[in-house]
Amino acid sequence: SMHAGGEYTGFVPDMQRRTLMNLVVVAATAVPTLVLLGAFAYYFYPNVGGGGGGATVCGDKTGNPVTLEGWKKAHRANDRELVQGLKGDPTWIITTEE
């Protein structure tokens, strides 16, 4: 007949071994727990500093910068022109009455 494997055998780990086993269990569970808590906290941490540091200049068809003063002198209300926007992508500038 088969016997259950959990019978008392008289072996009790000493205090040093029990302490070591507890440290192993705590360390093994602390690492993933801290990683998850850190990721959760980082989600709420605001982005501070770093980055481009200012506005992006748009360019005309030859790549020269477009200024507001120069644009107002050369264009009237409802004029449209295709310029280079973010990362050189084509972007329309539409002049309004304001």
C-alpha positions in Angstrom: 0.0 0.0 0.0 1.1 3.6 -0.6 1.9 6.0 2.3 1.5 9.7 2.3 4.8 11.6 2.1 4.2 14.1 4.8 4.8 12.1 7.9 6.8 13.5 10.8 10.4 12.0 10.5 11.8 13.7 13.6 14.0 16.2 11.5 13.6 19.8 12.5 15.9 22.4 10.8 18.1 24.3 13.2 17.7 28.1 13.6 20.5 28.9 11.2 19.0 26.9 8.4 15.5 28.3 9.1 16.9 31.8 9.0 18.7 31.1 5.7 15.5 29.7 4.2 13.5 32.7 5.3 16.1 35.1 3.7 15.9 33.2 0.4 12.1 33.4 0.4 12.1 37.1 1.2 14.8 37.9 -1.4 13.0 35.8 -4.1 9.7 37.6 -3.6 11.2 41.1 -3.0 12.9 41.4 -6.4 9.8 41.1 -8.6 7.6 43.0 -6.0 10.0 45.9 -6.0 10.2 45.9 -9.8 6.4 46.0 -10.1 6.1 48.7 -7.4 8.8 50.8 -9.1 7.0 50.6 -12.5 3.7 51.5 -10.9 5.3 54.5 -9.1 7.2 55.6 -12.3 3.8 55.8 -14.1 2.8 58.7 -11.8 6.2 60.4 -11.8 6.0 63.5 -13.9 8.4 64.1 -16.8 10.8 66.9 -15.8 13.4 68.5 -17.9 15.3 67.0 -20.7 14.2 67.1 -24.3 14.5 69.5 -27.2 14.3 72.8 -25.3 12.1 75.0 -27.4 10.0 75.5 -30.5 10.7 73.8 -33.8 11.4 76.1 -36.7 9.5 75.5 -39.9 11.2 76.0 -43.2 10.1 77.0 -46.7 10.5 74.8 -49.8 14.3 75.4 -49.8 14.7 74.8 -46.0 15.1 78.4 -45.0 13.4 79.3 -41.7 10.0 81.0 -41.9 9.5 83.9 -39.5 6.1 85.5 -38.5 7.1 88.9 -39.6 8.4 87.7 -43.0 5.2 85.6 -43.5 2.9 88.5 -42.7 4.7 90.8 -45.2 4.5 88.3 -48.0 1.0 86.8 -47.5 -2.6 88.2 -47.2 -5.6 86.7 -45.5 -6.6 83.2 -46.7 -3.2 82.6 -48.4 -1.9 79.1 -48.1 1.6 77.7 -48.5 3.2 74.3 -48.0 6.2 74.4 -45.7 8.5 72.0 -43.9 7.0 71.1 -40.5 8.1 68.7 -37.8 10.9 66.3 -39.1 10.6 67.9 -42.5 7.0 66.7 -43.1 4.9 68.8 -45.4 2.6 71.2 -43.4 0.2 73.8 -44.6 0.4 77.3 -43.2 -2.9 79.2 -43.6 -3.1 82.9 -43.1 -6.2 84.2 -41.3 -7.6 87.7 -40.7 -6.1 87.8 -37.2 
